[in-house]
Amino acid sequence: MTKRRTRNWSLDHPEGGFDYIVVGAGLAGISCAAALSKMGKRVLVLEQHYVPGGFAQTFRRKAWVWDVGIHLSGQVGPGHEYGRTLDYLTEGRLGWGALGEPYDRYYWPDGFRFDYYSDLERYRDELLEAFPEERQAIDKWHVLVREVGETIVPYFMSRGVPRLAARFVQGSARRFFGTRSQQVLDELTSNERLKAVLCGQWFYIGSPPSESAIGNQAFVPYHFSAGAQYPVGGANALVDELLETVTRAGGWTRIRADVEQILVSKGRAIGVRVAGQRGGPSEDILARRVVSAIGVRSTVTRLLPPRYRSRPWAERIAALKPSCAHVCIFLGFDGDIERAGATRANIGLFDTWDYEARWQVDKDAGVGRAPYLFCCFNSLKDDAYDAEPYHTGEVMAPIPWESVTSWRGTSWRRRPEDYVEFKRQIQDVLLSQYFEALPELRSHLRYVEVSTPLSTDHYCRPFHGSIYGLEATPERYACEDLRARSRIRDLYYTGVDITSLGIVGSTMSGLLTAVAAEPLAGLKLAREIPLLSSITRARRRLDSHAMLKWA
């Protein structure tokens, strides 16, 4: 994790008009801003926090620097279309380092361990070795994973084409997002342990099998089939280089700019209203178009003028459920942590074979053991890391948003004593489980900090502390209102709500929104950005059938 070279943001913004305002400087927002900048547009990005990045931001305590939400990505290597897309948006300034194999190592009770390998044939062989009597189920799963992976891009790209053309574009993948994962797992096998291993990586999509669409669950192994990667320089580098592209095109990023409302006049978005600093008057900033990157549900329920919130399309969006909230314990180590059991691979620790088990957490009744922990050591993944012997670790677990809502009205760093005690209980329980699996790391631990969903709410403001936007359910994907182009003229959405999850989902949605807003410029970029080929092919099909125009 290297130091920032340039700060492409400040508390104010330069004079002159802007073509676009992007609300929210998370990865999707700044990817969209970078794509629009490459199209020759002047973009102003507004971020309520004091640093940009959203879940891609970093923070420092003493000698340690943690990445908040980036732990690995697939399909971003130089030979993959997503990697070439990011290379284009960052103008070749961003590097990626391979994590090696396996990229995930998960533990279950009874001493059972399963290593997840990128190569899908190796992944299949590992499943067969662990469950030799389940060859038929494993072969069917193998075919499903490949089919989902090979058809998913047009499906998500359909969110950027005209509504009446969406089904024509999205292709065969549509059926994968209308079926729950649990239904498919039950049809494959009655072996509960095999089901647990097949869906063991569900934390990457934020929804367990009883809720998630099988398209999301089956895409996880395919997503890493070209190898797992981590940005050289950490999340800092990813954010910095995207914003550098915005700055070079004459745009800018303004921090501590808390958008109160999207301004709508005569049915079209014309700008935003930003809250005043320290009780001062609010400020209206105008632009030709507005892109909201704070989540579609948050946009509809928080930023739209009240007269729009009761529209049927707004109510449909407001009814969708958010994905899970989580707690994270940030750990600071020193010394040779690899010898003590740390690894570049992420580690999953299951306390039960019940993959639907929920963490029993109550501020009055106490904190029970977590059914599942996701653990990582990002400092070991970063090829540019230069802070030896200090290393970082993270321990994460899904937690109900309701477990912290009684403290929501309290102030950050001034919360009451019972909240502090609640965090201490979480720390004790999770670290106890953690050191049961990795006991030799205990002697290297030097720093501990606990983050709850209230921290997520304070820094990123997702709805109900969700880490992946709206829950990845069939109901979400059936909602035709989750599209790049909103129902209000010149207002666009971007983010994981309109496509898929993680680094690739965020970047893809940012690019998709930019093309939906500027289709002619987007078509010209298709030769340089392979990911746009699905859209251009769809456009040609639409033209040949004389169905609709883009604008």
TILO-353697 format. One record per residue (C-alpha): residue number from 0; residue in three letters; x, y, z. Coordinates in nm, 2 decimals, decimal comma. Layout:
N
> NUM|Ala|X|Y|Z
...
//
This chain:
551
> 0|Met|0,00|0,00|0,00
> 1|Thr|0,18|0,30|-0,13
> 2|Lys|0,14|0,67|-0,04
> 3|Arg|-0,08|0,88|-0,25
> 4|Arg|0,10|1,07|-0,52
> 5|Thr|-0,16|1,33|-0,60
> 6|Arg|-0,48|1,44|-0,44
> 7|Asn|-0,74|1,49|-0,71
> 8|Trp|-1,00|1,63|-0,47
> 9|Ser|-1,06|1,92|-0,23
> 10|Leu|-1,33|2,10|-0,03
> 11|Asp|-1,43|2,31|-0,32
> 12|His|-1,45|2,28|-0,70
> 13|Pro|-1,32|2,49|-0,99
> 14|Glu|-1,53|2,75|-1,17
> 15|Gly|-1,70|2,69|-1,50
> 16|Gly|-1,98|2,47|-1,61
> 17|Phe|-2,00|2,09|-1,58
> 18|Asp|-2,15|1,85|-1,82
> 19|Tyr|-2,22|1,59|-1,55
> 20|Ile|-2,25|1,58|-1,17
> 21|Val|-2,18|1,24|-1,02
> 22|Val|-2,31|1,20|-0,67
> 23|Gly|-2,10|0,95|-0,47
> 24|Ala|-1,73|0,88|-0,52
> 25|Gly|-1,75|0,50|-0,47
> 26|Leu|-1,59|0,28|-0,74
> 27|Ala|-1,89|0,29|-0,96
> 28|Gly|-1,92|0,66|-0,95
> 29|Ile|-1,56|0,73|-1,02
> 30|Ser|-1,55|0,47|-1,30
> 31|Cys|-1,85|0,64|-1,46
> 32|Ala|-1,68|0,98|-1,42
> 33|Ala|-1,36|0,84|-1,58
> 34|Ala|-1,56|0,69|-1,87
> 35|Leu|-1,74|1,02|-1,93
> 36|Ser|-1,41|1,21|-1,90
> 37|Lys|-1,27|0,98|-2,17
> 38|Met|-1,57|1,09|-2,39
> 39|Gly|-1,46|1,45|-2,35
> 40|Lys|-1,71|1,55|-2,08
> 41|Arg|-1,63|1,77|-1,78
> 42|Val|-1,74|1,59|-1,47
> 43|Leu|-1,78|1,70|-1,11
> 44|Val|-1,78|1,42|-0,85
> 45|Leu|-1,94|1,50|-0,51
> 46|Glu|-1,86|1,29|-0,20
> 47|Gln|-2,00|1,34|0,14
> 48|His|-1,70|1,18|0,32
> 49|Tyr|-1,36|1,34|0,37
> 50|Val|-1,19|1,10|0,13
> 51|Pro|-1,32|0,95|-0,20
> 52|Gly|-1,35|0,58|-0,27
> 53|Gly|-1,66|0,45|-0,09
> 54|Phe|-1,59|0,08|-0,01
> 55|Ala|-1,26|0,12|-0,20
> 56|Gln|-1,12|0,38|0,04
> 57|Thr|-0,84|0,32|0,28
> 58|Phe|-0,75|0,44|0,63
> 59|Arg|-0,45|0,46|0,85
> 60|Arg|-0,38|0,39|1,22
> 61|Lys|-0,03|0,43|1,34
> 62|Ala|0,19|0,21|1,11
> 63|Trp|-0,10|0,02|0,95
> 64|Val|-0,31|0,10|0,64
> 65|Trp|-0,63|-0,10|0,57
> 66|Asp|-0,83|-0,14|0,25
> 67|Val|-1,19|-0,11|0,36
> 68|Gly|-1,37|-0,33|0,10
> 69|Ile|-1,13|-0,45|-0,17
> 70|His|-0,99|-0,80|-0,09
> 71|Leu|-0,94|-0,95|-0,44
> 72|Ser|-1,09|-0,94|-0,79
> 73|Gly|-1,12|-1,17|-1,08
> 74|Gln|-1,11|-1,11|-1,46
> 75|Val|-0,89|-0,80|-1,43
> 76|Gly|-0,57|-0,94|-1,57
> 77|Pro|-0,41|-0,79|-1,88
> 78|Gly|-0,57|-1,05|-2,11
> 79|His|-0,92|-1,02|-1,99
> 80|Glu|-1,18|-0,77|-2,12
> 81|Tyr|-1,25|-0,63|-1,78
> 82|Gly|-0,88|-0,58|-1,72
> 83|Arg|-0,84|-0,40|-2,05
> 84|Thr|-1,14|-0,18|-1,96
> 85|Leu|-0,98|-0,07|-1,63
> 86|Asp|-0,65|-0,02|-1,82
> 87|Tyr|-0,84|0,21|-2,06
> 88|Leu|-1,01|0,40|-1,78
> 89|Thr|-0,69|0,45|-1,59
> 90|Glu|-0,48|0,52|-1,90
> 91|Gly|-0,25|0,23|-1,82
> 92|Arg|-0,14|0,36|-1,48
> 93|Leu|-0,29|0,07|-1,27
> 94|Gly|-0,12|-0,26|-1,21
> 95|Trp|-0,25|-0,59|-1,08
> 96|Gly|-0,07|-0,87|-0,89
> 97|Ala|-0,18|-1,23|-0,89
> 98|Leu|-0,27|-1,39|-0,56
> 99|Gly|-0,16|-1,73|-0,66
> 100|Glu|-0,34|-2,06|-0,58
> 101|Pro|-0,56|-2,13|-0,40
> 102|Tyr|-0,72|-1,79|-0,38
> 103|Asp|-0,96|-1,90|-0,11
> 104|Arg|-0,91|-2,16|0,17
> 105|Tyr|-1,22|-2,25|0,37
> 106|Tyr|-1,26|-2,45|0,69
> 107|Trp|-1,56|-2,64|0,82
> 108|Pro|-1,62|-2,84|1,14
> 109|Asp|-1,47|-3,19|1,18
> 110|Gly|-1,14|-3,07|1,03
> 111|Phe|-1,28|-3,04|0,68
> 112|Arg|-1,09|-2,80|0,45
> 113|Phe|-1,16|-2,70|0,09
> 114|Asp|-0,93|-2,50|-0,13
> 115|Tyr|-1,08|-2,30|-0,41
> 116|Tyr|-0,87|-2,29|-0,73
> 117|Ser|-0,91|-2,05|-1,02
> 118|Asp|-0,88|-2,31|-1,29
> 119|Leu|-1,23|-2,45|-1,33
> 120|Glu|-1,10|-2,80|-1,42
> 121|Arg|-0,89|-2,80|-1,10
> 122|Tyr|-1,19|-2,67|-0,90
> 123|Arg|-1,40|-2,96|-1,04
> 124|Asp|-1,12|-3,21|-0,96
> 125|Glu|-1,10|-3,08|-0,60
> 126|Leu|-1,47|-3,12|-0,56
> 127|Leu|-1,46|-3,48|-0,70
> 128|Glu|-1,17|-3,57|-0,46
> 129|Ala|-1,37|-3,44|-0,16
> 130|Phe|-1,70|-3,59|-0,28
> 131|Pro|-1,62|-3,88|-0,51
> 132|Glu|-1,98|-4,02|-0,49
> 133|Glu|-2,12|-3,70|-0,62
> 134|Arg|-1,98|-3,70|-0,97
> 135|Gln|-2,31|-3,64|-1,14
> 136|Ala|-2,40|-3,34|-0,93
> 137|Ile|-2,05|-3,19|-0,96
> 138|Asp|-2,05|-3,23|-1,34
> 139|Lys|-2,38|-3,05|-1,36
> 140|Trp|-2,26|-2,77|-1,14
> 141|His|-1,95|-2,74|-1,35
> 142|Val|-2,16|-2,70|-1,66
> 143|Leu|-2,38|-2,45|-1,49
> 144|Val|-2,09|-2,23|-1,37
> 145|Arg|-1,95|-2,22|-1,73
> 146|Glu|-2,29|-2,14|-1,88
> 147|Val|-2,36|-1,86|-1,64
> 148|Gly|-2,01|-1,71|-1,69
> 149|Glu|-2,03|-1,72|-2,06
> 150|Thr|-2,38|-1,55|-2,09
> 151|Ile|-2,38|-1,30|-1,81
> 152|Val|-2,23|-1,00|-1,98
> 153|Pro|-2,51|-0,93|-2,23
> 154|Tyr|-2,76|-0,99|-1,94
> 155|Phe|-2,62|-0,70|-1,74
> 156|Met|-2,55|-0,49|-2,04
> 157|Ser|-2,92|-0,50|-2,12
> 158|Arg|-2,97|-0,26|-1,82
> 159|Gly|-2,83|0,01|-2,04
> 160|Val|-3,04|-0,03|-2,36
> 161|Pro|-3,39|0,10|-2,41
> 162|Arg|-3,65|-0,08|-2,19
> 163|Leu|-3,84|-0,24|-2,47
> 164|Ala|-3,52|-0,39|-2,61
> 165|Ala|-3,39|-0,53|-2,28
> 166|Arg|-3,52|-0,88|-2,31
> 167|Phe|-3,41|-0,90|-2,67
> 168|Val|-3,05|-0,82|-2,56
> 169|Gln|-3,01|-1,01|-2,23
> 170|Gly|-3,02|-1,35|-2,39
> 171|Ser|-3,03|-1,69|-2,21
> 172|Ala|-2,88|-1,58|-1,88
> 173|Arg|-3,21|-1,42|-1,78
> 174|Arg|-3,34|-1,75|-1,64
> 175|Phe|-3,04|-1,78|-1,40
> 176|Phe|-3,15|-1,46|-1,22
> 177|Gly|-3,51|-1,57|-1,17
> 178|Thr|-3,42|-1,89|-0,97
> 179|Arg|-3,30|-1,91|-0,61
> 180|Ser|-2,97|-2,08|-0,54
> 181|Gln|-3,13|-2,31|-0,28
> 182|Gln|-3,37|-2,45|-0,54
> 183|Val|-3,08|-2,54|-0,78
> 184|Leu|-2,87|-2,69|-0,50
> 185|Asp|-3,16|-2,91|-0,39
> 186|Glu|-3,21|-3,03|-0,74
> 187|Leu|-2,84|-3,11|-0,78
> 188|Thr|-2,79|-3,32|-0,46
> 189|Ser|-2,92|-3,42|-0,12
> 190|Asn|-2,56|-3,40|0,02
> 191|Glu|-2,57|-3,11|0,26
> 192|Arg|-2,19|-3,09|0,29
> 193|Leu|-2,15|-3,06|-0,08
> 194|Lys|-2,41|-2,79|-0,09
> 195|Ala|-2,22|-2,61|0,18
> 196|Val|-1,90|-2,62|-0,02
> 197|Leu|-2,07|-2,52|-0,35
> 198|Cys|-2,23|-2,21|-0,19
> 199|Gly|-1,95|-2,15|0,07
> 200|Gln|-1,84|-1,83|-0,11
> 201|Trp|-2,18|-1,67|-0,07
> 202|Phe|-2,03|-1,38|0,13
> 203|Tyr|-1,89|-1,24|-0,20
> 204|Ile|-2,25|-1,17|-0,31
> 205|Gly|-2,40|-1,09|0,03
> 206|Ser|-2,69|-1,33|0,02
> 207|Pro|-2,72|-1,69|0,13
> 208|Pro|-2,87|-1,95|-0,10
> 209|Ser|-3,22|-1,92|0,03
> 210|Glu|-3,23|-1,56|-0,09
> 211|Ser|-2,98|-1,53|-0,38
> 212|Ala|-3,03|-1,58|-0,75
> 213|Ile|-2,83|-1,88|-0,88
> 214|Gly|-2,68|-1,65|-1,14
> 215|Asn|-2,49|-1,47|-0,88
> 216|Gln|-2,38|-1,77|-0,68
> 217|Ala|-2,27|-1,98|-0,98
> 218|Phe|-2,08|-1,68|-1,12
> 219|Val|-1,84|-1,66|-0,82
> 220|Pro|-1,61|-1,95|-0,93
> 221|Tyr|-1,63|-1,84|-1,29
> 222|His|-1,53|-1,48|-1,19
> 223|Phe|-1,20|-1,61|-1,06
> 224|Ser|-1,14|-1,86|-1,34
> 225|Ala|-0,87|-1,63|-1,50
> 226|Gly|-0,70|-1,59|-1,16
> 227|Ala|-0,76|-1,38|-0,85
> 228|Gln|-0,59|-1,04|-0,86
> 229|Tyr|-0,52|-0,75|-0,62
> 230|Pro|-0,43|-0,39|-0,72
> 231|Val|-0,07|-0,30|-0,70
> 232|Gly|-0,06|-0,02|-0,44
> 233|Gly|-0,38|-0,13|-0,28
> 234|Ala|-0,72|0,03|-0,31
> 235|Asn|-0,56|0,37|-0,30
> 236|Ala|-0,41|0,32|-0,64
> 237|Leu|-0,74|0,21|-0,80
> 238|Val|-0,92|0,52|-0,67
> 239|Asp|-0,63|0,76|-0,74
> 240|Glu|-0,58|0,65|-1,10
> 241|Leu|-0,95|0,67|-1,19
> 242|Leu|-0,98|1,02|-1,04
> 243|Glu|-0,66|1,12|-1,22
> 244|Thr|-0,84|1,05|-1,55
> 245|Val|-1,12|1,28|-1,44
> 246|Thr|-0,88|1,56|-1,34
> 247|Arg|-0,69|1,54|-1,67
> 248|Ala|-1,01|1,60|-1,86
> 249|Gly|-1,09|1,91|-1,66
> 250|Gly|-1,31|1,75|-1,40
> 251|Trp|-1,28|1,74|-1,03
> 252|Thr|-1,38|1,57|-0,71
> 253|Arg|-1,52|1,77|-0,42
> 254|Ile|-1,53|1,61|-0,07
> 255|Arg|-1,75|1,69|0,23
> 256|Ala|-2,02|1,77|-0,03
> 257|Asp|-2,33|1,63|0,12
> 258|Val|-2,60|1,62|-0,15
> 259|Glu|-2,94|1,69|0,00
> 260|Gln|-3,15|1,67|-0,31
> 261|Ile|-3,14|1,62|-0,68
> 262|Leu|-3,29|1,93|-0,85
> 263|Val|-3,57|1,85|-1,10
> 264|Ser|-3,72|2,12|-1,32
> 265|Lys|-3,99|2,05|-1,58
> 266|Gly|-3,94|1,68|-1,55
> 267|Arg|-3,56|1,68|-1,60
> 268|Ala|-3,26|1,67|-1,36
> 269|Ile|-3,07|2,00|-1,37
> 270|Gly|-2,83|1,97|-1,08
> 271|Val|-2,81|1,91|-0,71
> 272|Arg|-2,84|2,09|-0,38
> 273|Val|-2,55|2,05|-0,14
> 274|Ala|-2,58|2,11|0,23
> 275|Gly|-2,41|2,41|0,38
> 276|Gln|-2,09|2,37|0,58
> 277|Arg|-2,12|2,43|0,96
> 278|Gly|-2,48|2,55|0,94
> 279|Gly|-2,43|2,77|0,64
> 280|Pro|-2,67|2,80|0,35
> 281|Ser|-2,71|2,52|0,11
> 282|Glu|-2,56|2,55|-0,24
> 283|Asp|-2,72|2,46|-0,58
> 284|Ile|-2,48|2,33|-0,84
> 285|Leu|-2,62|2,29|-1,19
> 286|Ala|-2,51|2,06|-1,47
> 287|Arg|-2,64|1,92|-1,80
> 288|Arg|-2,70|1,58|-1,64
> 289|Val|-2,68|1,40|-1,31
> 290|Val|-2,56|1,05|-1,22
> 291|Ser|-2,64|0,91|-0,88
> 292|Ala|-2,39|0,65|-0,76
> 293|Ile|-2,52|0,61|-0,40
> 294|Gly|-2,75|0,32|-0,47
> 295|Val|-3,08|0,32|-0,65
> 296|Arg|-3,30|0,28|-0,34
> 297|Ser|-3,11|0,55|-0,15
> 298|Thr|-3,14|0,78|-0,45
> 299|Val|-3,52|0,73|-0,47
> 300|Thr|-3,59|0,75|-0,10
> 301|Arg|-3,34|1,02|0,00
> 302|Leu|-3,25|1,25|-0,29
> 303|Leu|-3,55|1,27|-0,52
> 304|Pro|-3,80|1,56|-0,46
> 305|Pro|-4,09|1,43|-0,25
> 306|Arg|-4,34|1,45|-0,54
> 307|Tyr|-4,15|1,17|-0,71
> 308|Arg|-4,12|0,93|-0,42
> 309|Ser|-4,48|0,81|-0,44
> 310|Arg|-4,46|0,72|-0,81
> 311|Pro|-4,53|0,35|-0,87
> 312|Trp|-4,17|0,30|-1,01
> 313|Ala|-4,02|0,47|-0,70
> 314|Glu|-4,23|0,25|-0,47
> 315|Arg|-4,12|-0,06|-0,65
> 316|Ile|-3,76|0,03|-0,60
> 317|Ala|-3,82|0,13|-0,23
> 318|Ala|-3,97|-0,22|-0,17
> 319|Leu|-3,65|-0,41|-0,26
> 320|Lys|-3,45|-0,54|0,03
> 321|Pro|-3,09|-0,44|0,10
> 322|Ser|-2,80|-0,69|0,12
> 323|Cys|-2,65|-0,79|0,45
> 324|Ala|-2,47|-0,56|0,69
> 325|His|-2,14|-0,67|0,84
> 326|Val|-1,89|-0,61|1,12
> 327|Cys|-1,52|-0,59|1,06
> 328|Ile|-1,23|-0,62|1,30
> 329|Phe|-0,92|-0,45|1,16
> 330|Leu|-0,60|-0,61|1,29
> 331|Gly|-0,25|-0,47|1,30
> 332|Phe|0,04|-0,72|1,32
> 333|Asp|0,42|-0,71|1,32
> 334|Gly|0,67|-0,98|1,23
> 335|Asp|0,66|-1,28|1,00
> 336|Ile|0,29|-1,34|0,99
> 337|Glu|0,32|-1,59|0,70
> 338|Arg|0,52|-1,82|0,92
> 339|Ala|0,24|-1,79|1,18
> 340|Gly|-0,03|-1,90|0,94
> 341|Ala|-0,13|-1,58|0,74
> 342|Thr|-0,16|-1,63|0,36
> 343|Arg|-0,23|-1,44|0,04
> 344|Ala|-0,54|-1,65|0,01
> 345|Asn|-0,86|-1,54|0,18
> 346|Ile|-0,97|-1,77|0,47
> 347|Gly|-1,32|-1,87|0,55
> 348|Leu|-1,40|-2,01|0,89
> 349|Phe|-1,74|-2,19|0,93
> 350|Asp|-1,85|-2,27|1,28
> 351|Thr|-2,13|-2,50|1,14
> 352|Trp|-2,23|-2,69|0,83
> 353|Asp|-2,56|-2,50|0,83
> 354|Tyr|-2,49|-2,24|0,56
> 355|Glu|-2,82|-2,06|0,64
> 356|Ala|-2,73|-2,01|1,00
> 357|Arg|-2,76|-1,64|1,12
> 358|Trp|-2,55|-1,48|1,38
> 359|Gln|-2,74|-1,45|1,71
> 360|Val|-2,66|-1,09|1,82
> 361|Asp|-2,85|-0,89|2,08
> 362|Lys|-2,73|-0,59|2,27
> 363|Asp|-2,92|-0,72|2,58
> 364|Ala|-2,89|-1,10|2,55
> 365|Gly|-2,53|-1,09|2,44
> 366|Val|-2,32|-1,19|2,14
> 367|Gly|-2,30|-1,56|2,04
> 368|Arg|-2,05|-1,73|1,82
> 369|Ala|-2,06|-1,63|1,45
> 370|Pro|-2,15|-1,90|1,21
> 371|Tyr|-1,90|-1,77|0,95
> 372|Leu|-1,59|-1,55|0,94
> 373|Phe|-1,42|-1,41|0,63
> 374|Cys|-1,05|-1,34|0,70
> 375|Cys|-0,78|-1,18|0,48
> 376|Phe|-0,43|-1,02|0,50
> 377|Asn|-0,43|-0,75|0,23
> 378|Ser|-0,07|-0,64|0,30
> 379|Leu|0,05|-0,98|0,19
> 380|Lys|-0,14|-0,94|-0,14
> 381|Asp|0,00|-0,60|-0,24
> 382|Asp|0,31|-0,64|-0,46
> 383|Ala|0,41|-0,27|-0,38
> 384|Tyr|0,37|-0,31|0,00
> 385|Asp|0,67|-0,15|0,17
> 386|Ala|0,59|-0,12|0,54
> 387|Glu|0,76|-0,44|0,67
> 388|Pro|0,74|-0,57|0,94
> 389|Tyr|0,39|-0,42|0,99
> 390|His|0,10|-0,62|0,83
> 391|Thr|-0,27|-0,59|0,83
> 392|Gly|-0,55|-0,84|0,87
> 393|Glu|-0,93|-0,82|0,86
> 394|Val|-1,20|-1,04|1,02
> 395|Met|-1,55|-0,99|0,88
> 396|Ala|-1,89|-1,15|0,96
> 397|Pro|-2,25|-1,08|0,84
> 398|Ile|-2,46|-0,92|1,11
> 399|Pro|-2,82|-0,80|1,12
> 400|Trp|-2,87|-0,43|1,07
> 401|Glu|-3,13|-0,43|1,35
> 402|Ser|-2,86|-0,52|1,60
> 403|Val|-2,73|-0,16|1,60
> 404|Thr|-3,03|0,05|1,51
> 405|Ser|-3,09|0,16|1,87
> 406|Trp|-2,77|0,36|1,86
> 407|Arg|-2,82|0,51|1,51
> 408|Gly|-2,90|0,86|1,64
> 409|Thr|-2,58|0,88|1,83
> 410|Ser|-2,26|1,06|1,71
> 411|Trp|-1,96|0,89|1,57
> 412|Arg|-1,68|0,86|1,84
> 413|Arg|-1,93|0,98|2,10
> 414|Arg|-2,16|0,68|2,12
> 415|Pro|-2,28|0,56|2,46
> 416|Glu|-2,11|0,32|2,69
> 417|Asp|-2,34|0,03|2,61
> 418|Tyr|-2,24|0,05|2,25
> 419|Val|-1,87|0,04|2,34
> 420|Glu|-1,95|-0,27|2,55
> 421|Phe|-2,13|-0,42|2,25
> 422|Lys|-1,83|-0,37|2,04
> 423|Arg|-1,61|-0,52|2,30
> 424|Gln|-1,82|-0,84|2,31
> 425|Ile|-1,80|-0,86|1,93
> 426|Gln|-1,42|-0,83|1,95
> 427|Asp|-1,39|-1,10|2,22
> 428|Val|-1,61|-1,35|2,05
> 429|Leu|-1,47|-1,31|1,70
> 430|Leu|-1,11|-1,30|1,80
> 431|Ser|-1,16|-1,61|2,01
> 432|Gln|-1,29|-1,79|1,70
> 433|Tyr|-1,02|-1,64|1,49
> 434|Phe|-0,73|-1,76|1,71
> 435|Glu|-0,88|-2,10|1,74
> 436|Ala|-0,80|-2,15|1,38
> 437|Leu|-0,48|-1,93|1,36
> 438|Pro|-0,33|-1,95|1,71
> 439|Glu|0,02|-1,85|1,62
> 440|Leu|-0,09|-1,51|1,50
> 441|Arg|-0,19|-1,40|1,85
> 442|Ser|0,17|-1,32|1,96
> 443|His|0,20|-1,09|1,65
> 444|Leu|-0,11|-0,88|1,72
> 445|Arg|-0,05|-0,52|1,81
> 446|Tyr|-0,36|-0,33|1,72
> 447|Val|-0,74|-0,40|1,71
> 448|Glu|-1,03|-0,18|1,59
> 449|Val|-1,39|-0,29|1,55
> 450|Ser|-1,62|-0,15|1,29
> 451|Thr|-2,00|-0,21|1,30
> 452|Pro|-2,27|-0,13|1,05
> 453|Leu|-2,29|0,21|1,21
> 454|Ser|-1,94|0,28|1,08
> 455|Thr|-2,05|0,17|0,74
> 456|Asp|-2,35|0,40|0,76
> 457|His|-2,13|0,69|0,88
> 458|Tyr|-1,86|0,66|0,61
> 459|Cys|-2,05|0,53|0,31
> 460|Arg|-2,43|0,56|0,39
> 461|Pro|-2,56|0,25|0,21
> 462|Phe|-2,92|0,16|0,29
> 463|His|-2,92|-0,02|0,62
> 464|Gly|-2,55|-0,06|0,61
> 465|Ser|-2,56|-0,30|0,32
> 466|Ile|-2,23|-0,40|0,17
> 467|Tyr|-2,35|-0,50|-0,17
> 468|Gly|-2,64|-0,26|-0,24
> 469|Leu|-2,97|-0,43|-0,30
> 470|Glu|-2,99|-0,80|-0,21
> 471|Ala|-2,91|-1,03|-0,50
> 472|Thr|-3,25|-1,19|-0,52
> 473|Pro|-3,47|-1,29|-0,81
> 474|Glu|-3,71|-1,00|-0,70
> 475|Arg|-3,43|-0,75|-0,75
> 476|Tyr|-3,35|-0,88|-1,10
> 477|Ala|-3,71|-0,88|-1,20
> 478|Cys|-3,74|-0,51|-1,12
> 479|Glu|-3,73|-0,34|-1,46
> 480|Asp|-3,67|0,00|-1,29
> 481|Leu|-3,31|-0,08|-1,20
> 482|Arg|-3,16|0,06|-1,51
> 483|Ala|-2,89|0,31|-1,60
> 484|Arg|-3,15|0,55|-1,74
> 485|Ser|-3,39|0,66|-1,47
> 486|Arg|-3,76|0,75|-1,51
> 487|Ile|-3,66|1,12|-1,48
> 488|Arg|-3,50|1,28|-1,79
> 489|Asp|-3,13|1,35|-1,76
> 490|Leu|-3,10|1,15|-1,43
> 491|Tyr|-2,90|0,83|-1,44
> 492|Tyr|-2,81|0,56|-1,19
> 493|Thr|-2,48|0,37|-1,16
> 494|Gly|-2,36|0,11|-0,91
> 495|Val|-2,39|-0,25|-0,83
> 496|Asp|-2,77|-0,22|-0,81
> 497|Ile|-2,80|-0,21|-1,19
> 498|Thr|-2,54|-0,48|-1,27
> 499|Ser|-2,34|-0,72|-1,06
> 500|Leu|-2,12|-0,69|-0,75
> 501|Gly|-1,76|-0,62|-0,65
> 502|Ile|-1,49|-0,44|-0,85
> 503|Val|-1,59|-0,57|-1,18
> 504|Gly|-1,96|-0,50|-1,12
> 505|Ser|-1,89|-0,15|-1,01
> 506|Thr|-1,66|-0,07|-1,30
> 507|Met|-1,90|-0,23|-1,55
> 508|Ser|-2,19|-0,04|-1,42
> 509|Gly|-2,00|0,29|-1,44
> 510|Leu|-1,91|0,22|-1,80
> 511|Leu|-2,26|0,11|-1,88
> 512|Thr|-2,41|0,43|-1,74
> 513|Ala|-2,17|0,64|-1,93
> 514|Val|-2,26|0,47|-2,26
> 515|Ala|-2,63|0,49|-2,18
> 516|Ala|-2,60|0,87|-2,12
> 517|Glu|-2,37|0,92|-2,42
> 518|Pro|-2,45|0,64|-2,67
> 519|Leu|-2,28|0,80|-2,98
> 520|Ala|-1,95|0,86|-2,79
> 521|Gly|-1,99|0,51|-2,64
> 522|Leu|-2,02|0,35|-2,98
> 523|Lys|-1,70|0,52|-3,09
> 524|Leu|-1,52|0,38|-2,78
> 525|Ala|-1,63|0,02|-2,86
> 526|Arg|-1,31|-0,06|-3,05
> 527|Glu|-1,10|0,05|-2,75
> 528|Ile|-1,31|-0,11|-2,48
> 529|Pro|-1,39|-0,48|-2,54
> 530|Leu|-1,66|-0,48|-2,27
> 531|Leu|-1,87|-0,25|-2,49
> 532|Ser|-1,90|-0,51|-2,77
> 533|Ser|-2,21|-0,65|-2,61
> 534|Ile|-2,38|-0,31|-2,63
> 535|Thr|-2,27|-0,24|-2,99
> 536|Arg|-2,39|-0,59|-3,10
> 537|Ala|-2,72|-0,52|-2,94
> 538|Arg|-2,74|-0,18|-3,11
> 539|Arg|-2,68|-0,34|-3,45
> 540|Arg|-2,95|-0,59|-3,38
> 541|Leu|-3,19|-0,32|-3,28
> 542|Asp|-3,11|-0,12|-3,59
> 543|Ser|-3,16|-0,42|-3,82
> 544|His|-3,50|-0,48|-3,66
> 545|Ala|-3,59|-0,11|-3,67
> 546|Met|-3,70|-0,14|-3,31
> 547|Leu|-3,58|0,17|-3,12
> 548|Lys|-3,33|0,45|-3,11
> 549|Trp|-3,09|0,50|-2,83
> 550|Ala|-3,18|0,86|-2,74
//
